[in-house]
Amino acid sequence: MSRDPVIDDFRTQIDEVDRAILAAVNRRLELVAALKRHKDEHGVDFVDTAREEQLLAAREQDNTGPLSRDGLRSFYTALLALCKRELG
């Protein structure tokens, strides 16, 4: 901990947000795993590039900043790649 209570407070808030992000990513992985099982059972390809583009466009519409469009696309591209890598 620093000697500056303002820094400590910001760090505490950032830690809380990071824990929420981690929980959300894990929940997303659980949902995508269930979707993948369903798709596998029904002979549907796991990766749907049209859906990925639709998701990116929707998140761009949701984004009110300060995250840039390029930042948002980079984040979701990495998230989608992570899900594919984790779930095979």
C-alpha positions in Angstrom: 0.0 0.0 0.0 1.1 3.5 -0.7 1.2 6.4 1.8 -1.4 8.2 -0.3 -5.0 7.4 0.6 -6.3 8.6 -2.7 -4.0 6.2 -4.6 -5.0 3.4 -2.2 -8.7 4.2 -2.9 -8.2 4.1 -6.6 -6.3 0.8 -6.4 -9.1 -0.7 -4.3 -11.7 0.4 -6.8 -9.6 -1.0 -9.7 -9.2 -4.3 -7.8 -13.0 -4.5 -7.4 -13.5 -3.9 -11.1 -10.8 -6.4 -12.0 -12.6 -9.1 -9.9 -15.9 -8.2 -11.6 -14.2 -8.5 -15.0 -12.8 -11.9 -14.1 -16.1 -13.2 -12.9 -17.8 -12.0 -16.1 -15.2 -13.6 -18.3 -15.6 -16.9 -16.4 -19.3 -16.7 -16.7 -19.0 -16.0 -20.4 -16.8 -19.1 -20.8 -19.4 -21.2 -19.0 -22.1 -19.9 -21.3 -20.0 -20.4 -24.4 -19.1 -23.9 -23.3 -22.8 -24.8 -22.9 -23.5 -23.3 -26.4 -20.6 -25.3 -27.9 -21.9 -28.5 -26.4 -25.4 -27.8 -27.9 -23.9 -27.0 -31.2 -21.7 -30.1 -31.2 -24.8 -32.2 -30.4 -26.7 -30.7 -33.3 -23.8 -30.7 -35.8 -23.5 -26.9 -35.9 -20.0 -25.3 -36.4 -18.7 -23.8 -33.2 -17.3 -20.7 -34.9 -19.8 -18.4 -36.6 -18.0 -15.4 -38.1 -21.2 -13.6 -39.1 -22.3 -13.8 -35.4 -18.9 -12.5 -34.3 -19.2 -9.5 -36.6 -22.8 -8.9 -35.3 -21.5 -9.0 -31.8 -18.7 -6.5 -32.5 -21.2 -4.2 -34.2 -23.6 -4.4 -31.3 -20.9 -3.8 -28.7 -19.8 -0.7 -30.8 -23.3 0.6 -30.5 -23.3 -0.1 -26.7 -20.0 1.6 -26.1 -20.2 5.1 -24.7 -16.4 5.5 -24.1 -13.9 6.3 -23.2 -12.9 3.0 -24.8 -12.2 3.7 -28.5 -13.7 1.7 -31.4 -10.3 0.2 -32.1 -9.8 -0.6 -28.4 -13.2 -2.2 -28.3 -12.5 -4.3 -31.4 -9.1 -5.3 -30.0 -10.6 -6.3 -26.7 -13.4 -8.4 -28.2 -11.1 -10.0 -30.8 -8.9 -11.1 -27.9 -11.9 -12.3 -25.9 -13.3 -14.3 -28.7 -9.8 -15.8 -29.4 -9.5 -16.7 -25.7 -12.9 -18.5 -25.7 -11.9 -20.5 -28.8 -8.6 -21.4 -27.2 -10.0 -22.3 -23.9 -12.9 -24.4 -25.3 -11.2 -25.9 -28.3 
